[in-house]
Amino acid sequence: MANSSIPNMVAEKVVERLVSEGMSFRLRRRGSECVQDYVGAFVALEGLDGAGLSTHSTILYWVLNKLRDPGSVWSPAIYLTKEPTLGSIGFIVWQAIRRVVPEEYRVPQVMALLFASDRIVHLLAERIENQEDSCDGILRCITRPGIVITDRYKYSSLAYQSLPVPMRRRERTVIVDPPEKEWIWEVNRYAPPPHVAVMIDVKPDEAIKHIRGERAALQLYEAKRTLERVRENFMEIFEELSRRPEYTGMEKPHWASLVKAFANLTPECLYPMPGAYPRVVIVERRERIEDTAYEVAVNVLRELERSRIIEFAK
């Protein structure tokens, strides 16, 4: 978890504004459909490399920590995590992104499967820590009860792994065609949707400028034309999710048995308000970091409240 003073300072400004709007919160008690009285949620931040996802995930972590109602015994623990993880599968993914493994690892079909495998372990078993404690896997953190913020989730796989990849083969460059988007959806169907999916939208030129300000060399996927196509993909994905949500409460999802086995949750308990999950939010990155951070936080809180997961303290 990042430990920078800048996100904490920005969080203080955002919290001051949200407190004035009455947005201190606590978990809402669940009804008869749930074995547990209180269950949390998870929120995914998505967007281009260079959109500031790590910074804004950290700010949101601090904002939610400071807005928890201190008078409530069921004030949720707040957790911050990211993908790829730092686990054994995630390590291979990071090596491929940084171009330090053979090119065969970067074939888009291989990358999609590696990301999907890392994601399932992330949900079920990957150690996630905060300032107070730790838990194993996003699903168990939710039942702590906690709210988990993840910097990237499966929509990044759909946006990035559905692009062709240029590769060097015997002194020449070849283009490897990507898998179909439907296949990427398929290998990720055992990963339940987040309660809220936030896309931080930034133009590719601005993203490249931000990346170059942080490090000297660009990584895999960070060329301008690639980012232009990734942004188009994200827009299509979020538009599709707003029209056809992944989970509506009207079907038995593929991931139901995993959620039951590892967190003792039914889909009805994990998603208490039938309708549309994930709740989709697009936030345009503003010039001032605190303005973007406010838009992210206020939209996340409103969507969690509309989903009857939290309630605002009186």
N, C-alpha and C positions, 0 to 999 in steps of 0.2 A: 504494500500500500504506500502511495506517495506520501512524503512527509515534508511538503514545501510550505513556507509561510505565506506565499502568494495566494494559493487556493483558500487557506484559512482566513486570510484578510478579506478576500472577496466574499467568502461565505458569511462573514459577520455583517457585511453591508446588505447582502440578500436577506439574511435572517431578520435584520431590523425592519426591512420593508414588509416581509411576510408576516411578522408578528403584528405589525400595525394593521394588517388586513385580516387578523384573526385566524391564522393558519397554523397555530400550534395543534398537534394532532396526537391521537392515540389509536390503538387498534379497536375495531368494532367487534363486539362479542358475536360469535357465530350462532346459527340456529341449529335445529335438530338434524340437519343434513350432515353435520360435521361431528366427529368423535371429540375433537379438541375444541375448547371454548374460543381460543384465539389462534389465528394462523396469519402469517405475513404474506409477502409478495416478492416478486422480482421484476426489476426494471432493466431494460437493455438500452444502452446508448450506441447508436450506429452512425456511420458516415464515412467520408473519405479519410484516408491518411492525410494528416495535416488539418483536420477539422477541429483538433483540440479535444478529442474524446477523453484522453487520460486526464487532462486538466479538469474538464467539466464533470467527469465521473467523480473525481476527488472532491470538487466543490460540492456536488450534490450529496456526497457522503457526509461532509461536515454540516451542510444545511439541515439534512434530516436528523442528524445527531442533536443539533441545537434546538430543533423544533419539536422534539418529542416532549409530550406533556409530562413534566417531572412529578406531577401529582398522581399519575396513573401507575398501578402495579403492573399493568400490561403494556408498558411502554416498550416498543420493539427494539431488539438489538439491530444495529445497522452494519451491514457488511459490504466491503468493496472487493471486487475481483475482476479478472479480465481474461480474454481469449486472444491468442492461444494461452494456455495455462503454463505454469512452470513445472508441470509433471513430466513423466517420461515420454508420453506421446507429444505433448506440447513442445518439449525440447527439440524433437525432430522437426516439428513445424517451424520453429524459430530458426533452426539451422538452414532450412530450405529458403525461408524468407530472406535470410542474410547471405544467401548464395555460397554457403560453405560446405555443401554436400553435393554429390554428383547430380547432374541435371535431371536424371531420371526421377528424382524425388520431386521435381518441380513440374512434372507433367500434371495438367489440371485435374485429371481423374484421380491421380494419387493424392494431390493436395486436398481435394474435396473429401476423400475418404479419411485422410489424416485429421482434418479439422473436425469431421463428424465424430470420429472415435474419441478425440480429445474432449469434445463437447459432452458426450455421454458420461465419460469419467468425471468431468467437471460437475455435472448434475448429481451424480451418485456418490462420489467418493473423494474428490479433490479437497485437500485441506484449505479452508478459508478462515482467515484470522481478522480480528479487529482489535481495538485497544483493550477490550474487556475479556474476550474469550475466543474460542475457535470452534468450528464444526466441520463435518466431513460432507461436502457436496452441497450444492445450491438447495436441493430439496430438503435436506435436514436443517439447513440454516433457516428456511422459511418456517419450519415447525418449531424453531427454538423458543418463541416465535421471532422471526426477524424479517427485515426487508433487505434484499440483496440487490446491489447495483453491479451490473456487469458491463465492462467496457468491451463491447462487441459480443455478438451472438450469431445465430445461424443466418441472419439476413446478410451479413458480410460474406458468408460463403456463397450465397446466391449471387451477390453483386460481383464478387471477384473471380470465383472459380468458373463462371460461365463465359470467360473471355479467352480468346486464343492466346497462346504463349509462344513467343519466338525463342528458339533454342539453338545452340551451336552444335552441329554434328559434322565431324570430319572437315573442318575448315570452312564450313558454310552454315548459313542460318536457315533453319526450317521453321515453319509455323505448325504448331500442334493444335488441332481443333479441340475446342472445349467440349465437355459433356453437355447434354441437353439440360435446360433448367429443370425440367420435370424429374430427371434423374437425381439432381442435387436435392430437390425437395424430398424425393423418395428416401435418400440415405440419411436425411435429417428428420424423418417423420416420427422417430421415437424421442425427439427432443420437444417437450411441451412449449407452447408459446409463452413469452413473458406476459405479465399483466399489462405492462406499458412498454411500448417500443418507441424510442425517441430518435429521430434522425436530425443531426446537426448539419444543416446544409451550408456548404461553402463552395465557391467557384474554384475550379481546378488551379487557376493562376494563383489565387490566394493560398490554396493548400500547399502548392510547391514552394511558395515564398516562406510559409511557416515551417515546412520541413527543412529547407536549407538554413533557416535560422537556428535549427536545433542540432543538425549534424552535417558533415561534409558530403557524404555519399548517399545517393538514393538507393532504396532497397527494391526488391521485387515488387511490382505493381505500382511504382511511384512515378512513372513517366507521365507527362502531361496528357497525351492522347489516351493512355490507359485510364487515368483519373476521370477524363471526360466521359468515357464509356461506363465507368463504374458509377458515376453520378447518375447517368441516364438509367442504369439498372436499378439503383436505389429508388429513384422516383417511381419507376414502374412497379417495383415490389411494394412500396408503401401505398401506392394507389390501389394495387390489387388487394392488399390486406384491408384497406378501408371498405372495399366493395364486397370482398369475400373473406371474412375473418377465418382464422385457422380453427377456432373452437367456438361453438355457439351454444353448447349445452344440449344439442339435439341429437348427438351421436356418441358412440363409444370410441374414443380416440385410440390410436395405436399405442400411445405411451401410458395408458391407464394402468397396466399391470406393473410397470416400473415405478410409477408414483406410489402405488399401493404397497409394493414390496419394500421400497427403501424409505418411505416417509409416512406410511400408513394413512395416506390421503386418497380420497375419492376425487374424481374430477369436479364433482359438485362442491366439494369442500375447498379445493384449491381455487376454484373460480366461483365465488359465491353469487355473483349477479349474472344470470343468463343474458346472452347477447353477443358481444363481440370481443374476442381476445386474439391478438393483443389490441389494446387501445393504442391507436396510432397518433403520433404527434410529430410534426415537422417544425423545427425551429431554425430560422435563418440566423447564421452567426452574425452578430452585430459588431460594430467597431469597438465598443467597450465590453470587456470581458464580463463585467457584472450584469450588463443588460442581457447578454445571452444566458448567463447562469440563472438569472431571475426567471426568464421565460421557460427554461428547462424545469426548474424547481416548481414553479406555480402550476405548470401543466401536469407534471407527474402527480402532485398532490391532488389536484382536482380530479384526475382520472382514477386514482386510488379511492377517493371519496365516492365518486359515482359508482365505482365497482363494489361499494359497501365493504371495503377492506379496512379503511380507516374512517374515523370521524373527527371533526375538528372540535377541539376543547372549547367549552363554553367559558 
